[in-house]
Every structure is written in structure tokens, then in C-alpha cells.
């Protein structure tokens, strides 16, 4: 496995096959259908990445809210500071939107909806972007404590960055979405 900054649970690594011959009865997919099957698997993986991002962002938001409720400054909990409240309210809105896009893509998968691929692209693109931004805001709310190893925020931020590359970058998601818009 490769040594990664984060996302250690992904099991990322390299492999190669040399001189491997398989009979037709040993193939996962019949000849000629492998590319289509691989692309469907990538679409499903994009939904999974979106859900993973929503989980990381939810945990980051919970961490920040809990911290602000329990941290006192100038005689009052930090949770009473409107600037911090609004910053985390924006994170909460992005989380809800991310969950909604992920659920829509999941429903399209369950229903065999042919728009599932583009829905998965929307969900992944949005979820990875708002998770990076939202976790950064959650870390900001904690100040220097957001960088501590005993908090999940820095680890999740590294995982969110990795999620931007998994199963197609944001630019690839834009290709998928643009093709659906322009029929190409």
C-alpha cells in the first residue's frame, strides 16, 4: 500500500498482472461489456464517496458545535457568538444539500434510472467541495485546537482532499455533467 497523508482505510495501492490467462468462465463480466461495467462501478463509487464526505462533514460539524458549547471566552460560551453561529449554519446547510444530492443519486441507482451517472457526478462534485470548505470552517471555529491530533478534523480534512481525487476529479465530474447538458 502507498503511504498516504490520510484516507488510510481506502487501502490504496498498486498491483499488476503478468502472464495471466483466464478462461471465459472465470471472467466477472462477459467480453465486450467490461468497460460499461467498470463505468457503472465508478458511478456507484461516486455515490459512496459522497456519503463518506457527508459523514466526515457531519462529524466535523458535531465536533465544532460541541467545542463551542463548552468553551468559554470573555464570560460566555463561544456558541453565543453570532459570527461562529452563522459560519457553522452555512456548514449545516451545505451538509443537508450534500445529503440530499447523495440520496437522489442513491435512489436513481435503486430505481435503475438512466440519469444515475450524472446524479452521482453532481453528488460527488458537491459533496467533496463542501466537505473541504466545511471542515476548514469547523477547524477555524476551534482555532488552534482544530489542529490537535486528538480531534478528528485534520484527519477528515486529509480524507476530504483525497475524496476529491477518488473515482474522478471535479473536472471529470464536470465532463459528465456537461455531457448531460449538451448531449455529447
C-alpha positions in Angstrom: 0.0 0.0 0.0 1.1 3.6 -0.6 1.9 5.8 2.3 -0.9 8.4 2.3 -1.5 11.7 4.1 -4.9 10.5 5.1 -7.8 8.2 3.9 -5.9 5.2 5.3 -9.0 3.0 5.3 -9.2 3.2 1.5 -6.5 0.5 1.1 -4.9 2.4 -1.8 -2.0 0.6 -3.5 -0.7 -0.7 -6.8 -0.8 -4.1 -8.4 -0.2 -5.6 -11.8 -0.9 -8.8 -13.5 1.8 -10.6 -15.6 1.1 -13.5 -17.9 -2.4 -14.2 -16.5 -4.7 -16.1 -18.8 -8.3 -16.6 -17.8 -11.0 -18.7 -19.4 -14.4 -17.2 -20.3 -15.9 -19.0 -17.3 -13.5 -17.1 -15.0 -14.4 -13.6 -16.1 -16.6 -11.3 -13.9 -18.2 -9.7 -17.0 -18.6 -11.2 -20.5 -16.2 -10.0 -23.1 -17.2 -6.6 -24.6 -19.1 -5.5 -21.5 -16.2 -4.8 -19.2 -15.9 -1.0 -19.9 -19.6 -0.5 -19.3 -19.4 -2.5 -16.0 -16.4 -0.5 -14.9 -18.1 2.8 -15.5 -21.2 1.7 -13.6 -19.0 0.7 -10.7 -17.3 4.1 -10.8 -20.8 5.8 -10.7 -21.7 3.7 -7.6 -18.3 4.5 -6.0 -19.1 8.3 -6.6 -22.2 7.9 -4.5 -20.2 6.1 -1.8 -17.6 8.9 -1.8 -20.4 11.4 -1.5 -21.8 9.6 1.5 -18.4 9.3 3.0 -17.9 13.1 2.7 -21.3 13.7 4.3 -20.2 11.5 7.3 -16.9 13.4 7.6 -18.6 16.8 7.4 -21.3 15.7 9.9 -18.6 14.6 12.4 -16.7 17.9 11.8 -19.8 19.9 12.5 -20.7 17.9 15.6 -17.1 18.4 16.9 -17.2 22.2 16.3 -20.7 22.7 17.8 -19.7 20.6 20.9 -16.5 22.6 21.3 -18.2 26.0 21.0 -20.9 25.0 23.5 -18.3 24.0 26.1 -15.6 26.6 25.5 -15.9 29.9 27.5 -14.4 33.2 26.4 -15.0 36.6 28.0 -17.5 35.1 30.4 -19.8 33.4 27.8 -19.8 30.2 25.7 -18.3 30.7 22.2 -21.6 29.2 20.9 -23.2 32.6 21.7 -21.0 34.4 19.1 -23.1 35.2 16.1 -20.2 35.0 13.7 -19.4 31.5 14.7 -23.1 30.5 14.7 -23.5 31.7 11.1 -20.3 30.1 9.9 -21.5 26.7 11.2 -25.0 27.4 10.0 -23.6 27.6 6.5 -21.8 24.3 7.0 -25.0 22.7 8.2 -26.8 23.9 5.1 -24.1 22.5 2.8 -24.3 19.2 4.7 -28.1 19.0 4.2 -27.7 19.7 0.5 -24.9 17.2 0.2 -27.1 14.5 1.8 -30.0 15.4 -0.5 -27.8 15.0 -3.6 -26.4 11.7 -2.3 -29.9 10.4 -1.6 -31.1 11.4 -5.0 -28.2 9.6 -6.7 -28.8 6.5 -4.5 -32.5 6.5 -5.3 -31.7 6.7 -9.0 -29.3 3.7 -8.6 -32.0 1.7 -6.8 -34.6 2.6 -9.4 -32.4 1.8 -12.4 -32.8 5.4 -13.5 -30.5 6.2 -16.5 -29.7 9.6 -15.0 -27.9 7.9 -12.1 -24.5 8.6 -13.5 -25.0 12.3 -13.8 -26.7 12.4 -10.4 -23.7 10.6 -8.9 -21.4 13.2 -10.6 -23.4 16.1 -9.1 -23.4 14.5 -5.6 -19.6 13.7 -5.7 -18.7 17.1 -7.0 -20.8 19.0 -4.5 -20.0 16.8 -1.5 -16.2 16.9 -2.0 -16.2 20.6 -2.4 -18.4 21.5 0.6 -16.7 18.9 2.8 -13.3 20.5 2.2 -14.7 24.0 2.8 -16.9 23.0 5.7 -14.2 21.1 7.6 -11.9 24.0 7.1 -14.6 26.2 8.7 -15.1 23.8 11.6 -11.3 23.8 12.2 -11.4 27.6 12.1 -14.1 27.6 14.8 -11.8 25.7 17.1 -8.9 27.9 16.5 -5.5 26.2 17.3 -7.4 23.3 18.9 -8.7 22.4 15.4 -5.2 21.2 14.6 -4.8 18.9 17.5 -4.3 15.2 16.8 -6.9 14.1 19.3 -9.6 15.8 17.3 -10.9 14.3 14.0 -10.9 17.5 12.0 -7.3 17.4 10.5 -7.7 13.7 9.7 -11.0 14.3 8.0 -9.7 17.2 6.1 -7.0 15.0 4.6 -9.7 12.4 3.8 -11.8 15.1 2.1 -8.9 16.1 -0.1 -8.3 12.5 -1.1 -12.1 12.2 -1.8 -11.7 14.9 -4.5 -9.4 12.6 -6.4 -11.3 9.2 -5.9 -13.4 8.0 -8.8 -12.8 11.0 -10.9 -11.7 14.6 -10.1 -14.0 17.5 -10.0 -13.0 18.2 -13.6 -14.1 14.7 -14.6 -17.4 15.3 -12.8 -17.8 18.5 -14.9 -17.2 16.4 -18.1 -20.0 14.0 -17.1 -22.4 16.9 -16.2 -21.6 18.9 -19.3 -22.2 15.8 -21.5 -25.7 15.5 -19.9 -26.4 19.2 -20.6 -25.2 19.3 -24.2 -25.9 15.7 -25.3 -22.3 15.0 -26.2 
